[in-house]
Amino acid sequence: MSDKRELSRAELVRLRREQEHARQLQRASNVTARSMRITTRAQQKPVKPARRLVSNARRRFQIALPHAPHADVRSINIPRPRLGWRLFSFILAGLLGAAVHLAFNLPELRVTEARLTGSQWITQAETNSVLNLSGQPVFTLIPADLETRLRLNFPEIDSVRVTVALPNLVTVNVTERQPIIRWEQGGGYTWISEDGIAFRPRGESAGLIPVVALSAPPVEGSVSSDPLTPAPFIPLEMVQALKVLVGHVPPGMPILYEKGYGFGWNDPRGWRVYFGTSAGDVALKLRVYEAMVDSLTQKGIRPALINVMHPTAPYYRMSE
């Protein structure tokens, strides 16, 4: 007969509770052991020290305090100065302000006068009077503006170049138009260059073609694309006609100009002759004129005026 006996219901419940409690203890023991292993590995790994941001770095100095024979050496922390961008900007602004102040006030940087070169007729005093540079800072001058001012005031300037250099040098180099005609009209006279431009005369000059105008020449518009070039006083064709006629004028006689007749002169034989203003047929007009004079002389006719402005239809006129 077996010694084993069946457990009662209460004993079975108690046994199951003990087994469940034992399993919980075993699970807790396993979790604790695993945590310890992970912690041990983490401790074995080298840990990099965290970099600390120093917001206000300090310099450490060791000094001995005076008047203490047995004084210890102590350390004193002195804050390191910080030169940020604001301080740099402030210093830069101060330097620029000082430079601008000196530039506007240093007498070494102020112009006294402009030096003129290449001129035959215009004087340095005249150019300085127009430019008015005395006392102006050299760095404020614009050469193109100075050149424009000179060309507007002096039509005899064909070209001009202004250079500005430190500390206070201004140089004006000009090329002038050369006069070839002395045009007298209304009690005054002017000089005219080969391109027909008139400008103020500078006294008397030998070798100019003398012209006495009994009336004003035709108004000539600007023929240059440069807006600073003055409009011609007389057309280029009239200039060319004068250059051809001057070799046939009787000595000591000026060339006359009259509207509607053109150029001519008083012939010493007692009449006035006109040749017009065209330069292309001056040689033909001169031959026609001499032929008319020979014919009139043979006939004993003494005219007051001979007009060969149109060589195919010349005419003469007697005195009234």
Stockholm file with secondary structure:
# STOCKHOLM 1.0

chainA/1-320         MSDKRELSRAELVRLRREQEHARQLQRASNVTARSMRITTRAQQKPVKPARRLVSNARRRFQIALPHAPHADVRSINIPRPRLGWRLFSFILAGLLGAAVHLAFNLPELRVTEARLTGSQWITQAETNSVLNLSGQPVFTLIPADLETRLRLNFPEIDSVRVTVALPNLVTVNVTERQPIIRWEQGGGYTWISEDGIAFRPRGESAGLIPVVALSAPPVEGSVSSDPLTPAPFIPLEMVQALKVLVGHVPPGMPILYEKGYGFGWNDPRGWRVYFGTSAGDVALKLRVYEAMVDSLTQKGIRPALINVMHPTAPYYRMSE
#=GR chainA/1-320 SS CCSCCCCCHHHHHHHHHHHHHHHHHHHHHHHHHHHHHHHHHHHHSCCCCCCCCCSSCEEEEEEECTTCTTCCEEEEEEECCCCCHHHHHHHHHHHHHHHHHHHHHCGGGBCCCCEEESCSSSCHHHHHHHHCCTTCBGGGCCHHHHHHHHHHHCTTEEEEEEEEETTTEEEEEEEECCEEEEEEETTEEEEEETTSCEECCCSCCTTCEEEEESSCCCCCCCCCSCTTSCCCSSCHHHHHHHHHHGGGSCTTCCEEEETTTEEEEEETTTEEEEEESCSTTHHHHHHHHHHHHHHHHHTTCCCSEEECSSTTSCEEECCC
#=GC SS_cons         CCSCCCCCHHHHHHHHHHHHHHHHHHHHHHHHHHHHHHHHHHHHSCCCCCCCCCSSCEEEEEEECTTCTTCCEEEEEEECCCCCHHHHHHHHHHHHHHHHHHHHHCGGGBCCCCEEESCSSSCHHHHHHHHCCTTCBGGGCCHHHHHHHHHHHCTTEEEEEEEEETTTEEEEEEEECCEEEEEEETTEEEEEETTSCEECCCSCCTTCEEEEESSCCCCCCCCCSCTTSCCCSSCHHHHHHHHHHGGGSCTTCCEEEETTTEEEEEETTTEEEEEESCSTTHHHHHHHHHHHHHHHHHTTCCCSEEECSSTTSCEEECCC
//
